[in-house]
Amino acid sequence: MKMMRPALALACLLLLAAARQPTQPVQQPAPPPIPPVDTGITVMAAPIAILIASFDTDHDRVVTRAEFDAGVKASFALGDENKDGFISLIELSHWAETELGDQGALPGRFDFDRNEDDRISWDEFKAEFDRRFAEYDKDHDGRITRAELLTLRFKRPDAGKRK
């Protein structure tokens, strides 16, 4: 019996030591991802809207008419690479790449070159931008907010269905 006590004490100590060892937390599987809900509505900003937003020189998130006019003037000067007072079609592709992000972005040649002489005058350039100002200034207060620059696109009900 005397021999059992040290063995029993040793067993108790071993059990206590084992109980004090930290156990690995049980890892729960991650919940499955929540699939996106297709509302059929996309909020986007056209390249021209992004350019207009860049005209906001005082960074108040609003483009005033004065900021807009100054931005259009600077944009025309950037496009008129050879400083002849016109933007040629080649210059227009460079302008679109720089200002709109892609040579094929709109507005393009047919939006600007209304007299179809294959070059864009200051008057043609300004007229297209004036049209865009009127389009984006939805509340007609003479300023364009970020919200006014956004466009909602609705998916057609039959989009993606094959016949």
KOLMIBA-147948 format. One record per atom (N, C-alpha, C): x, y, z; atom name. Coordinates in steps of 0.2 Angstrom, whole numbers, plus 2048, in hexadecimal, padded with zeros to 3 digits. Example, Ala and Ser with C-alpha at 12.3 -4.5 7.8 and 13.67 -1.06 7.14 Angstrom:
BEGIN
REC   x   y   z site
REC 842 7E4 827    N
REC 83E 7EA 827   CA
REC 842 7F0 827    C
REC 840 7F5 823    N
REC 844 7FB 824   CA
REC 840 800 827    C
END
This chain:
BEGIN
REC   x   y   z site
REC 804 7FA 800    N
REC 800 800 800   CA
REC 804 806 800    C
REC 80A 806 804    N
REC 80F 80C 804   CA
REC 811 80D 7FD    C
REC 812 808 7F9    N
REC 815 808 7F2   CA
REC 810 80C 7EE    C
REC 809 80B 7EF    N
REC 804 80D 7EB   CA
REC 803 815 7EC    C
REC 805 818 7F2    N
REC 804 81F 7F3   CA
REC 808 823 7EE    C
REC 80F 821 7EE    N
REC 813 825 7E9   CA
REC 811 824 7E2    C
REC 80F 81F 7E0    N
REC 80C 81D 7D9   CA
REC 806 821 7D8    C
REC 801 821 7DD    N
REC 7FB 825 7DC   CA
REC 7FD 82D 7DC    C
REC 801 82F 7E0    N
REC 803 836 7E0   CA
REC 806 838 7DA    C
REC 80A 834 7D7    N
REC 80D 835 7D0   CA
REC 808 835 7CB    C
REC 803 831 7CB    N
REC 7FE 831 7C6   CA
REC 7FA 837 7C7    C
REC 7F8 839 7CD    N
REC 7F5 840 7CE   CA
REC 7F9 846 7CB    C
REC 7FF 846 7CC    N
REC 803 84B 7CA   CA
REC 803 84B 7C2    C
REC 804 845 7BF    N
REC 804 845 7B8   CA
REC 7FD 847 7B5    C
REC 7F8 845 7B8    N
REC 7F1 847 7B6   CA
REC 7F0 84F 7B7    C
REC 7F3 852 7BC    N
REC 7F2 859 7BD   CA
REC 7F6 85D 7B8    C
REC 7FC 85A 7B6    N
REC 801 85D 7B1   CA
REC 7FD 85D 7AA    C
REC 7FA 857 7A9    N
REC 7F7 857 7A2   CA
REC 7F1 85B 7A2    C
REC 7EE 85C 7A7    N
REC 7E8 861 7A7   CA
REC 7EA 868 7A6    C
REC 7F0 86A 7A8    N
REC 7F2 871 7A8   CA
REC 7F5 872 7A1    C
REC 7F6 86D 79D    N
REC 7F9 86F 796   CA
REC 7F3 872 792    C
REC 7F5 877 78E    N
REC 7F0 87A 78A   CA
REC 7EE 876 784    C
REC 7E8 875 783    N
REC 7E5 871 77E   CA
REC 7E4 875 777    C
REC 7E5 872 772    N
REC 7E4 876 76C   CA
REC 7DD 877 76B    C
REC 7DB 87E 769    N
REC 7D4 87F 768   CA
REC 7D1 87B 762    C
REC 7CB 87A 763    N
REC 7C7 876 75E   CA
REC 7C6 87B 759    C
REC 7C8 879 753    N
REC 7C7 87E 74D   CA
REC 7C0 87C 74A    C
REC 7BC 882 74A    N
REC 7B6 881 746   CA
REC 7B7 883 73F    C
REC 7B3 87F 73B    N
REC 7B4 881 734   CA
REC 7B1 888 732    C
REC 7B4 88B 72E    N
REC 7B2 892 72C   CA
REC 7AB 892 729    C
REC 7A7 896 72B    N
REC 7A0 896 728   CA
REC 7A1 897 720    C
REC 79C 895 71C    N
REC 79C 895 715   CA
REC 79B 89D 713    C
REC 79F 89F 70E    N
REC 79E 8A6 70C   CA
REC 797 8A8 70A    C
REC 795 8AE 70C    N
REC 78E 8B0 70A   CA
REC 78E 8B2 702    C
REC 78A 8AF 6FE    N
REC 78A 8B0 6F7   CA
REC 788 8B7 6F6    C
REC 78B 8BB 6F1    N
REC 788 8C2 6F0   CA
REC 781 8C2 6ED    C
REC 77D 8C7 6EF    N
REC 776 8C7 6ED   CA
REC 776 8CB 6E6    C
REC 774 8C9 6E1    N
REC 773 8CC 6DB   CA
REC 76D 8D0 6DB    C
REC 76E 8D7 6DC    N
REC 768 8DB 6DC   CA
REC 766 8DD 6D5    C
REC 76A 8DC 6D0    N
REC 769 8DF 6C9   CA
REC 76B 8E6 6C8    C
REC 76D 8E9 6CD    N
REC 76F 8F0 6CD   CA
REC 777 8F1 6CE    C
REC 77A 8F5 6CA    N
REC 781 8F6 6CA   CA
REC 782 8FE 6CB    C
REC 786 900 6D0    N
REC 788 907 6D0   CA
REC 78E 908 6CD    C
REC 78F 90C 6C9    N
REC 795 90D 6C5   CA
REC 797 915 6C4    C
REC 79D 916 6C2    N
REC 79E 91D 6C0   CA
REC 7A2 91C 6B9    C
REC 79F 920 6B4    N
REC 7A2 920 6AD   CA
REC 7A9 923 6AE    C
REC 7AE 922 6A9    N
REC 7B4 925 6A9   CA
REC 7B4 92C 6A9    C
REC 7AF 92F 6A5    N
REC 7AE 937 6A5   CA
REC 7AC 939 6AC    C
REC 7A8 935 6B0    N
REC 7A6 938 6B6   CA
REC 7AC 938 6BB    C
REC 7B1 933 6BA    N
REC 7B7 933 6BE   CA
REC 7BB 939 6BC    C
REC 7BC 93A 6B6    N
REC 7C0 940 6B4   CA
REC 7BD 946 6B7    C
REC 7B6 947 6B7    N
REC 7B3 94D 6BA   CA
REC 7B4 94D 6C1    C
REC 7B4 948 6C5    N
REC 7B5 948 6CC   CA
REC 7BC 94A 6CD    C
REC 7C1 949 6C8    N
REC 7C8 94B 6C9   CA
REC 7C9 953 6C9    C
REC 7C3 956 6C6    N
REC 7C4 95E 6C6   CA
REC 7C2 961 6CC    C
REC 7C1 95D 6D2    N
REC 7BF 960 6D8   CA
REC 7C6 962 6DC    C
REC 7C8 968 6DA    N
REC 7CF 96B 6DC   CA
REC 7CF 96C 6E4    C
REC 7C9 96E 6E7    N
REC 7C9 96F 6EE   CA
REC 7C8 969 6F3    C
REC 7C7 964 6EF    N
REC 7C6 95D 6F3   CA
REC 7C0 95D 6F8    C
REC 7BA 961 6F6    N
REC 7B4 961 6FA   CA
REC 7AF 95C 6F7    C
REC 7B1 958 6F3    N
REC 7AD 952 6F0   CA
REC 7A7 955 6EB    C
REC 7A8 95B 6E9    N
REC 7A3 95F 6E5   CA
REC 7A7 962 6E0    C
REC 7A5 962 6D9    N
REC 7A8 965 6D4   CA
REC 7A3 96B 6D2    C
REC 7A6 971 6D3    N
REC 7A2 977 6D2   CA
REC 7A3 979 6CA    C
REC 79F 97D 6C8    N
REC 79F 97F 6C1   CA
REC 7A6 982 6BF    C
REC 7A9 986 6C4    N
REC 7B0 989 6C3   CA
REC 7B5 983 6C2    C
REC 7B5 97F 6C7    N
REC 7B9 979 6C7   CA
REC 7B9 975 6C1    C
REC 7B3 974 6BF    N
REC 7B1 970 6B9   CA
REC 7B4 974 6B2    C
REC 7B3 97A 6B2    N
REC 7B6 97E 6AC   CA
REC 7BD 97E 6AC    C
REC 7C0 97E 6B2    N
REC 7C8 97E 6B2   CA
REC 7CA 977 6B0    C
REC 7C7 972 6B3    N
REC 7C9 96B 6B1   CA
REC 7C8 96A 6AA    C
REC 7C3 96C 6A7    N
REC 7C2 96B 69F   CA
REC 7C7 96E 69B    C
REC 7C9 975 69D    N
REC 7CE 978 69A   CA
REC 7D5 975 69A    C
REC 7D7 972 6A0    N
REC 7DD 96F 6A1   CA
REC 7DD 968 69E    C
REC 7D7 965 69D    N
REC 7D7 95E 69A   CA
REC 7D8 960 692    C
REC 7D5 965 68F    N
REC 7D6 966 688   CA
REC 7DD 968 687    C
REC 7E0 96C 68B    N
REC 7E7 96D 68A   CA
REC 7EC 967 68A    C
REC 7EA 962 68F    N
REC 7ED 95C 68F   CA
REC 7EC 958 688    C
REC 7E6 958 686    N
REC 7E5 955 67F   CA
REC 7E8 958 679    C
REC 7E9 95E 679    N
REC 7EB 962 674   CA
REC 7F3 962 674    C
REC 7F6 95C 673    N
REC 7FD 95B 674   CA
REC 801 95F 670    C
REC 800 961 669    N
REC 804 965 665   CA
REC 802 96D 666    C
REC 7FD 96E 66A    N
REC 7FB 975 66C   CA
REC 7F9 979 665    C
REC 7F5 976 661    N
REC 7F3 979 65B   CA
REC 7EC 97B 65C    C
REC 7E9 97A 662    N
REC 7E2 97D 663   CA
REC 7DD 977 662    C
REC 7DF 971 65F    N
REC 7DA 96C 65E   CA
REC 7DD 965 661    C
REC 7D9 961 662    N
REC 7DB 95A 664   CA
REC 7D9 956 65E    C
REC 7DF 953 65B    N
REC 7DE 94E 655   CA
REC 7DB 948 658    C
REC 7DA 943 653    N
REC 7D7 93D 655   CA
REC 7DC 939 659    C
REC 7E3 939 657    N
REC 7E8 936 65A   CA
REC 7E9 939 661    C
REC 7E9 93F 662    N
REC 7E9 943 668   CA
REC 7E3 941 66D    C
REC 7DD 940 66A    N
REC 7D8 93E 66E   CA
REC 7D8 937 671    C
REC 7DC 932 66D    N
REC 7DD 92C 670   CA
REC 7E1 92C 676    C
REC 7E7 930 675    N
REC 7EB 931 67B   CA
REC 7E8 935 681    C
REC 7E3 93A 67F    N
REC 7E0 93D 684   CA
REC 7DB 938 688    C
REC 7D8 934 684    N
REC 7D3 92F 687   CA
REC 7D7 92A 68C    C
REC 7DC 928 689    N
REC 7E1 923 68D   CA
REC 7E3 927 694    C
REC 7E5 92D 694    N
REC 7E7 930 69A   CA
REC 7E1 933 69E    C
REC 7DD 936 69B    N
REC 7D7 939 69F   CA
REC 7D2 934 6A1    C
REC 7D0 92F 69D    N
REC 7CA 92B 69E   CA
REC 7CC 924 6A0    C
REC 7D3 922 69F    N
REC 7D5 91C 6A1   CA
REC 7D6 917 69B    C
REC 7D3 918 695    N
REC 7D3 914 690   CA
REC 7D1 917 689    C
REC 7D5 915 684    N
REC 7D4 919 67D   CA
REC 7CD 918 67B    C
REC 7C9 913 67D    N
REC 7C2 912 67A   CA
REC 7BD 914 67F    C
REC 7BF 918 684    N
REC 7BA 91A 689   CA
REC 7B6 920 686    C
REC 7B0 921 688    N
REC 7AC 926 686   CA
REC 7AC 92C 68B    C
REC 7AB 932 689    N
REC 7AA 934 682   CA
REC 7AF 933 67D    C
REC 7AE 932 677    N
REC 7B2 931 672   CA
REC 7B2 935 66C    C
REC 7B5 933 667    N
REC 7B5 938 661   CA
REC 7AE 93A 65E    C
REC 7A9 936 65E    N
REC 7A3 938 65B   CA
REC 79F 93D 660    C
REC 7A1 93C 667    N
REC 79E 941 66C   CA
REC 7A1 948 66B    C
REC 7A7 948 66A    N
REC 7AB 94F 669   CA
REC 7AA 952 662    C
REC 7AC 94E 65D    N
REC 7AD 951 656   CA
REC 7A6 951 653    C
REC 7A2 956 655    N
REC 79C 957 652   CA
REC 79C 959 64B    C
REC 7A1 95D 648    N
REC 7A1 95F 641   CA
REC 7A5 95A 63D    C
REC 7A7 954 640    N
REC 7AA 94F 63C   CA
REC 7B0 951 638    C
REC 7B4 955 63B    N
REC 7BA 957 637   CA
REC 7C1 954 63A    C
REC 7C0 94F 63E    N
REC 7C5 94B 640   CA
REC 7CA 94E 645    C
REC 7C7 953 648    N
REC 7CB 957 64D   CA
REC 7C6 95A 652    C
REC 7C8 95B 658    N
REC 7C3 95E 65D   CA
REC 7C6 965 65F    C
REC 7C1 96A 65E    N
REC 7C3 971 660   CA
REC 7C1 972 667    C
REC 7C4 977 66A    N
REC 7C2 979 671   CA
REC 7BB 97A 671    C
REC 7B7 97D 66D    N
REC 7B0 97D 66D   CA
REC 7AC 977 66D    C
REC 7AF 972 669    N
REC 7AC 96B 669   CA
REC 7AD 968 670    C
REC 7B3 968 672    N
REC 7B5 965 678   CA
REC 7B1 968 67E    C
REC 7B0 96E 67F    N
REC 7AD 972 684   CA
REC 7A5 970 683    C
REC 7A3 970 67D    N
REC 79B 96E 67C   CA
REC 79A 967 67F    C
REC 79E 963 67E    N
REC 79D 95C 680   CA
REC 79D 95C 688    C
REC 7A2 95F 68B    N
REC 7A3 95F 692   CA
REC 79D 963 695    C
REC 79B 968 692    N
REC 795 96C 694   CA
REC 78F 968 694    C
REC 78E 964 68F    N
REC 788 95F 68F   CA
REC 789 95A 695    C
REC 78F 958 696    N
REC 790 953 69C   CA
REC 78E 956 6A3    C
REC 790 95D 6A3    N
REC 78F 960 6AA   CA
REC 787 960 6AB    C
REC 784 962 6A6    N
REC 77C 962 6A6   CA
REC 779 95B 6A8    C
REC 77C 956 6A5    N
REC 77A 94F 6A6   CA
REC 77B 94D 6AD    C
REC 781 94F 6B0    N
REC 783 94D 6B7   CA
REC 780 951 6BC    C
REC 77F 957 6BB    N
REC 77C 95C 6C0   CA
REC 775 95B 6C0    C
REC 773 955 6C3    N
REC 76C 953 6C3   CA
REC 767 958 6C7    C
REC 769 95B 6CC    N
REC 765 960 6D0   CA
REC 766 967 6CD    C
REC 76A 968 6C8    N
REC 76A 96E 6C5   CA
REC 76C 974 6C9    C
REC 771 972 6CE    N
REC 773 978 6D3   CA
REC 77A 97A 6D1    C
REC 77D 979 6CB    N
REC 783 97C 6C9   CA
REC 789 978 6CC    C
REC 788 972 6CF    N
REC 78E 96E 6D2   CA
REC 78C 967 6D1    C
REC 791 963 6D1    N
REC 791 95C 6D0   CA
REC 794 958 6D6    C
REC 78F 955 6D9    N
REC 791 951 6DF   CA
REC 794 94A 6DD    C
REC 797 946 6E1    N
REC 799 940 6E0   CA
REC 793 93B 6DE    C
REC 78E 93C 6E2    N
REC 788 938 6E1   CA
REC 785 939 6DA    C
REC 785 93F 6D7    N
REC 783 941 6D1   CA
REC 787 93E 6CB    C
REC 78D 93C 6CD    N
REC 792 939 6C8   CA
REC 791 931 6C7    C
REC 78D 92E 6CC    N
REC 78C 927 6CC   CA
REC 786 926 6C7    C
REC 786 920 6C4    N
REC 781 91D 6C0   CA
REC 77F 917 6C2    C
REC 778 916 6C2    N
REC 775 90F 6C4   CA
REC 774 90B 6BD    C
REC 776 905 6BD    N
REC 775 901 6B7   CA
REC 770 8FB 6BA    C
REC 76B 8FA 6B6    N
REC 766 8F5 6B8   CA
REC 767 8EF 6B3    C
REC 768 8E9 6B6    N
REC 768 8E3 6B1   CA
REC 762 8E2 6AE    C
REC 762 8E0 6A8    N
REC 75C 8DE 6A4   CA
REC 759 8D8 6A7    C
REC 753 8D7 6A8    N
REC 750 8D1 6AB   CA
REC 752 8CB 6A7    C
REC 753 8CB 6A1    N
REC 755 8C5 69D   CA
REC 75C 8C5 69C    C
REC 760 8C9 69F    N
REC 767 8C8 69E   CA
REC 76A 8C2 6A1    C
REC 76E 8BF 69D    N
REC 771 8B8 69F   CA
REC 76D 8B2 69D    C
REC 767 8B3 69B    N
REC 763 8AD 699   CA
REC 764 8AC 691    C
REC 765 8A6 690    N
REC 765 8A4 689   CA
REC 75F 8A1 686    C
REC 75E 8A2 680    N
REC 758 8A0 67D   CA
REC 759 89A 679    C
END
